[in-house]
Amino acid sequence: MIASALAIKPIIDVREGKVEEGGRQRTRTKALAFLVQKVKEHGNISDLAVLHAECDDVEVFLTQLRAVYSASIEVGDIGAVIGTHAGRGTIGVAFFDAQ
């Protein structure tokens, strides 16, 4: 309840099958900017995908990503399991480390 009142958006990081806290941001705008920055910082990536659950702002997010990643970006829906737990508006990025 407190997280909702403060508009805290949790960031989840999944690497090598392990789920970890990737960070927390106070607003959705800051959370999306954080994800763009993560993609930018990672550097050598391939096969970037954006997965979402009925996000109204997915096009805005894709525009921000295209500023830091010039290759093709796949866009798809988040599956039922994650969508059920995380809810409408959930958005995430997935990619391969090209190293």
N, CA, C and O of each residue as an XYZ file, in Angstrom:
396
protein
N       0.819     -1.193      0.000
C       0.000      0.000      0.000
C       0.861      1.255      0.000
O       0.564      2.215     -0.712
N       1.928      1.253      0.796
C       2.820      2.411      0.844
C       3.507      2.593     -0.502
O       3.646      3.718     -0.982
N       3.945      1.477     -1.123
C       4.595      1.550     -2.435
C       3.648      2.165     -3.464
O       4.080      2.943     -4.314
N       2.373      1.827     -3.393
C       1.399      2.402     -4.321
C       1.249      3.897     -4.093
O       1.201      4.668     -5.051
N       1.177      4.306     -2.857
C       1.037      5.722     -2.534
C       2.245      6.523     -3.002
O       2.103      7.668     -3.430
N       3.430      5.929     -2.924
C       4.651      6.609     -3.348
C       4.964      6.391     -4.825
O       5.970      6.896     -5.323
N       4.124      5.651     -5.525
C       4.305      5.332     -6.949
C       5.626      4.626     -7.206
O       6.281      4.888     -8.216
N       6.024      3.738     -6.310
C       7.275      2.998     -6.475
C       7.061      1.884     -7.495
O       6.120      1.097     -7.399
N       7.959      1.842     -8.469
C       7.910      0.824     -9.521
C       9.119     -0.090     -9.355
O      10.251      0.346     -9.565
N       8.901     -1.343     -8.984
C      10.030     -2.260     -8.821
C      10.585     -2.694    -10.175
O       9.838     -2.870    -11.137
N      11.890     -2.861    -10.234
C      12.571     -3.356    -11.425
C      13.104     -4.746    -11.080
O      13.790     -4.921    -10.073
N      12.790     -5.721    -11.910
C      13.239     -7.092    -11.680
C      14.266     -7.443    -12.743
O      14.069     -7.166    -13.926
N      15.354     -8.050    -12.319
C      16.433     -8.452    -13.212
C      16.534     -9.973    -13.191
O      16.646    -10.577    -12.124
N      16.494    -10.588    -14.362
C      16.629    -12.044    -14.458
C      17.888    -12.337    -15.272
O      17.973    -11.988    -16.450
N      18.856    -12.978    -14.634
C      20.106    -13.345    -15.298
C      20.421    -14.790    -14.978
O      20.422    -15.206    -13.820
N      20.690    -15.546    -16.035
C      21.048    -16.951    -15.885
C      20.047    -17.707    -15.011
O      20.429    -18.567    -14.218
N      18.770    -17.377    -15.163
C      17.713    -18.075    -14.454
C      17.458    -17.607    -13.029
O      16.592    -18.157    -12.348
N      18.192    -16.609    -12.570
C      18.003    -16.103    -11.205
C      17.290    -14.759    -11.235
O      17.663    -13.854    -11.982
N      16.256    -14.647    -10.407
C      15.490    -13.411    -10.303
C      16.066    -12.589     -9.160
O      16.209    -13.075     -8.039
N      16.397    -11.326     -9.462
C      16.968    -10.427     -8.463
C      16.319     -9.059     -8.581
O      15.745     -8.719     -9.616
N      16.414     -8.287     -7.528
C      15.944     -6.911     -7.592
C      16.910     -6.118     -8.457
O      18.118     -6.116     -8.218
N      16.367     -5.447     -9.462
C      17.194     -4.644    -10.360
C      17.195     -3.179     -9.976
O      18.015     -2.405    -10.468
N      16.280     -2.796     -9.101
C      16.195     -1.406     -8.666
C      14.757     -1.032     -8.370
O      13.842     -1.846     -8.496
N      14.584      0.204     -7.977
C      13.255      0.772     -7.710
C      13.262      2.212     -8.182
O      14.232      2.943     -7.981
N      12.185      2.602     -8.802
C      12.049      3.984     -9.259
C      10.731      4.534     -8.739
O       9.783      3.783     -8.509
N      10.676      5.848     -8.555
C       9.482      6.451     -7.944
C       8.324      6.666     -8.901
O       7.180      6.760     -8.456
N       8.580      6.748    -10.202
C       7.487      6.939    -11.155
C       7.686      6.021    -12.355
O       8.771      5.476    -12.558
N       6.648      5.859    -13.134
C       6.764      5.029    -14.340
C       7.744      5.655    -15.328
O       8.541      4.947    -15.944
N       7.692      6.960    -15.480
C       8.606      7.654    -16.389
C      10.056      7.372    -16.013
O      10.883      7.089    -16.880
N      10.363      7.449    -14.727
C      11.727      7.162    -14.266
C      12.075      5.689    -14.438
O      13.220      5.356    -14.743
N      11.108      4.812    -14.247
C      11.351      3.375    -14.412
C      11.673      3.051    -15.868
O      12.588      2.271    -16.133
N      10.942      3.633    -16.811
C      11.205      3.389    -18.220
C      12.548      3.977    -18.637
O      13.279      3.366    -19.416
N      12.874      5.157    -18.122
C      14.185      5.763    -18.406
C      15.310      4.899    -17.841
O      16.374      4.787    -18.451
N      15.081      4.293    -16.688
C      16.051      3.385    -16.074
C      16.306      2.179    -16.983
O      17.452      1.768    -17.162
N      15.244      1.616    -17.553
C      15.395      0.479    -18.462
C      16.162      0.867    -19.724
O      17.011      0.107    -20.191
N      15.871      2.032    -20.271
C      16.607      2.516    -21.444
C      18.086      2.674    -21.107
O      18.948      2.292    -21.899
N      18.380      3.230    -19.946
C      19.765      3.416    -19.508
C      20.472      2.065    -19.339
O      21.645      1.936    -19.689
N      19.778      1.077    -18.815
C      20.355     -0.271    -18.667
C      20.743     -0.848    -20.024
O      21.818     -1.431    -20.168
N      19.871     -0.688    -21.019
C      20.170     -1.167    -22.369
C      21.389     -0.427    -22.917
O      22.284     -1.036    -23.502
N      21.413      0.881    -22.723
C      22.531      1.702    -23.199
C      23.844      1.283    -22.542
O      24.863      1.151    -23.220
N      23.823      1.075    -21.227
C      25.033      0.725    -20.476
C      25.542     -0.672    -20.811
O      26.745     -0.930    -20.768
N      24.615     -1.575    -21.146
C      25.035     -2.953    -21.384
C      25.944     -3.045    -22.594
O      26.843     -3.885    -22.645
N      25.709     -2.183    -23.563
C      26.603     -2.129    -24.720
C      26.300     -3.137    -25.793
O      25.358     -2.951    -26.563
N      27.082     -4.213    -25.868
C      27.046     -5.155    -26.975
C      25.920     -6.181    -26.813
O      26.141     -7.280    -26.304
N      24.713     -5.812    -27.250
C      23.565     -6.715    -27.127
C      23.017     -7.050    -28.512
O      23.287     -6.353    -29.491
N      22.252     -8.115    -28.571
C      21.571     -8.474    -29.816
C      20.166     -8.956    -29.483
O      19.860     -9.308    -28.344
N      19.328     -8.960    -30.505
C      17.963     -9.483    -30.380
C      17.174     -8.853    -29.235
O      16.684     -9.555    -28.350
N      17.056     -7.555    -29.258
C      16.307     -6.830    -28.229
C      14.808     -7.009    -28.457
O      14.313     -6.889    -29.577
N      14.106     -7.296    -27.374
C      12.651     -7.444    -27.425
C      12.010     -6.645    -26.302
O      12.559     -6.541    -25.205
N      10.860     -6.089    -26.583
C      10.046     -5.403    -25.577
C       8.773     -6.222    -25.426
O       8.063     -6.478    -26.399
N       8.497     -6.623    -24.202
C       7.300     -7.403    -23.896
C       6.432     -6.578    -22.958
O       6.937     -5.957    -22.023
N       5.145     -6.572    -23.202
C       4.284     -5.730    -22.367
C       2.900     -6.342    -22.199
O       2.504     -7.256    -22.923
N       2.181     -5.808    -21.222
C       0.810     -6.241    -20.930
C      -0.120     -5.035    -21.088
O      -0.413     -4.326    -20.126
N      -0.571     -4.824    -22.313
C      -1.522     -3.746    -22.630
C      -1.052     -2.378    -22.147
O      -1.798     -1.669    -21.471
N       0.175     -2.005    -22.489
C       0.727     -0.707    -22.091
C       0.298      0.382    -23.057
O       0.432      0.237    -24.272
N      -0.211      1.461    -22.515
C      -0.606      2.602    -23.342
C       0.606      3.367    -23.870
O       0.512      4.052    -24.888
N       1.735      3.256    -23.187
C       2.916      4.051    -23.530
C       4.036      3.247    -24.186
O       5.192      3.668    -24.160
N       3.709      2.098    -24.774
C       4.744      1.252    -25.367
C       5.423      1.953    -26.550
O       6.628      1.784    -26.736
N       4.701      2.721    -27.342
C       5.313      3.426    -28.480
C       6.304      4.491    -28.012
O       7.351      4.679    -28.630
N       5.981      5.174    -26.942
C       6.901      6.167    -26.374
C       8.172      5.471    -25.889
O       9.279      5.959    -26.114
N       8.005      4.343    -25.229
C       9.151      3.574    -24.739
C      10.013      3.088    -25.900
O      11.240      3.151    -25.823
N       9.391      2.605    -26.974
C      10.141      2.146    -28.139
C      10.932      3.283    -28.779
O      12.059      3.075    -29.227
N      10.364      4.459    -28.824
C      11.079      5.626    -29.352
C      12.318      5.920    -28.517
O      13.378      6.224    -29.065
N      12.192      5.833    -27.204
C      13.341      6.060    -26.314
C      14.404      4.995    -26.532
O      15.595      5.308    -26.559
N      13.990      3.737    -26.689
C      14.948      2.654    -26.926
C      15.668      2.810    -28.256
O      16.867      2.550    -28.350
N      14.940      3.234    -29.286
C      15.554      3.387    -30.612
C      16.635      4.458    -30.619
O      17.498      4.458    -31.498
N      16.601      5.365    -29.661
C      17.648      6.381    -29.554
C      18.981      5.768    -29.093
O      20.038      6.349    -29.335
N      18.940      4.603    -28.433
C      20.165      3.969    -27.926
C      20.451      2.611    -28.559
O      21.519      2.041    -28.334
N      19.512      2.083    -29.347
C      19.670      0.772    -29.979
C      19.130      0.873    -31.401
O      17.931      1.064    -31.601
N      20.008      0.745    -32.381
C      19.617      1.006    -33.766
C      19.078     -0.211    -34.527
O      18.447     -0.037    -35.569
N      19.303     -1.414    -34.047
C      18.822     -2.617    -34.744
C      17.317     -2.802    -34.509
O      16.686     -2.029    -33.787
N      16.773     -3.823    -35.123
C      15.351     -4.128    -35.003
C      14.970     -4.508    -33.568
O      15.728     -5.183    -32.871
N      13.798     -4.069    -33.147
C      13.272     -4.391    -31.819
C      11.980     -5.181    -31.997
O      11.027     -4.702    -32.612
N      11.959     -6.387    -31.457
C      10.745     -7.209    -31.492
C       9.806     -6.731    -30.384
O      10.254     -6.396    -29.288
N       8.531     -6.702    -30.665
C       7.533     -6.292    -29.675
C       6.512     -7.413    -29.533
O       6.011     -7.937    -30.528
N       6.207     -7.778    -28.290
C       5.246     -8.839    -28.055
C       4.515     -8.670    -26.739
O       4.793     -7.757    -25.962
N       3.588     -9.558    -26.510
C       2.800     -9.540    -25.278
C       3.479    -10.374    -24.204
O       4.088    -11.403    -24.496
N       3.372     -9.928    -22.970
C       3.839    -10.709    -21.836
C       2.886    -11.890    -21.669
O       1.679    -11.753    -21.869
N       3.424    -13.030    -21.308
C       2.607    -14.226    -21.131
C       1.624    -14.124    -19.979
O       1.688    -13.209    -19.159
N       0.729    -15.070    -19.941
C      -0.354    -15.067    -18.951
C       0.147    -15.170    -17.512
O      -0.420    -14.538    -16.621
N       1.192    -15.948    -17.272
C       1.665    -16.130    -15.893
C       2.203    -14.817    -15.330
O       1.793    -14.392    -14.250
N       3.109    -14.180    -16.047
C       3.664    -12.907    -15.566
C       2.585    -11.835    -15.580
O       2.481    -11.045    -14.642
N       1.786    -11.802    -16.632
C       0.722    -10.809    -16.725
C      -0.274    -10.901    -15.587
O      -0.740     -9.877    -15.088
N      -0.603    -12.100    -15.173
C      -1.536    -12.292    -14.064
C      -0.956    -11.768    -12.761
O      -1.664    -11.140    -11.973
N       0.312    -12.019    -12.531
C       0.948    -11.589    -11.281
C       1.327    -10.116    -11.280
O       1.173     -9.436    -10.266
N       1.817     -9.622    -12.399
C       2.307     -8.239    -12.443
C       1.227     -7.251    -12.848
O       1.259     -6.094    -12.427
N       0.275     -7.689    -13.658
C      -0.856     -6.841    -14.006
C      -0.686     -6.035    -15.278
O       0.387     -5.980    -15.880
N      -1.788     -5.415    -15.659
C      -1.833     -4.566    -16.852
C      -0.844     -3.423    -16.686
O      -0.718     -2.852    -15.603
N      -0.148     -3.093    -17.757
C       0.808     -2.000    -17.728
C       2.240     -2.454    -17.492
O       3.169     -1.647    -17.539
N       2.419     -3.748    -17.239
C       3.770     -4.274    -17.043
C       4.523     -4.206    -18.360
O       3.972     -4.503    -19.420
N       5.786     -3.811    -18.284
C       6.614     -3.737    -19.481
C       8.030     -4.208    -19.131
O       8.502     -4.022    -18.009
N       8.686     -4.812    -20.099
C      10.037     -5.287    -19.850
C      10.834     -5.392    -21.133
O      10.281     -5.368    -22.232
N      12.148     -5.509    -20.976
C      13.034     -5.705    -22.114
C      13.787     -7.023    -21.907
O      14.075     -7.430    -20.781
N      14.090     -7.665    -23.017
C      14.875     -8.892    -22.988
C      15.861     -8.828    -24.147
O      15.533     -8.331    -25.225
N      17.076     -9.335    -23.919
C      18.074     -9.339    -24.985
C      19.147    -10.357    -24.689
O      19.263    -10.855    -23.569
N      19.932    -10.660    -25.708
C      21.079    -11.545    -25.573
C      22.348    -10.733    -25.471
O      22.482     -9.691    -26.112
N      23.273    -11.204    -24.673
C      24.597    -10.608    -24.601
C      25.364    -11.094    -25.823
O      25.582    -12.296    -25.970
N      25.777    -10.192    -26.698
C      26.420    -10.572    -27.954
C      27.908    -10.885    -27.794
O      28.591    -11.128    -28.789
N      28.408    -10.883    -26.601
C      29.833    -11.160    -26.385
C      30.139    -12.626    -26.452
O      31.292    -13.025    -26.291
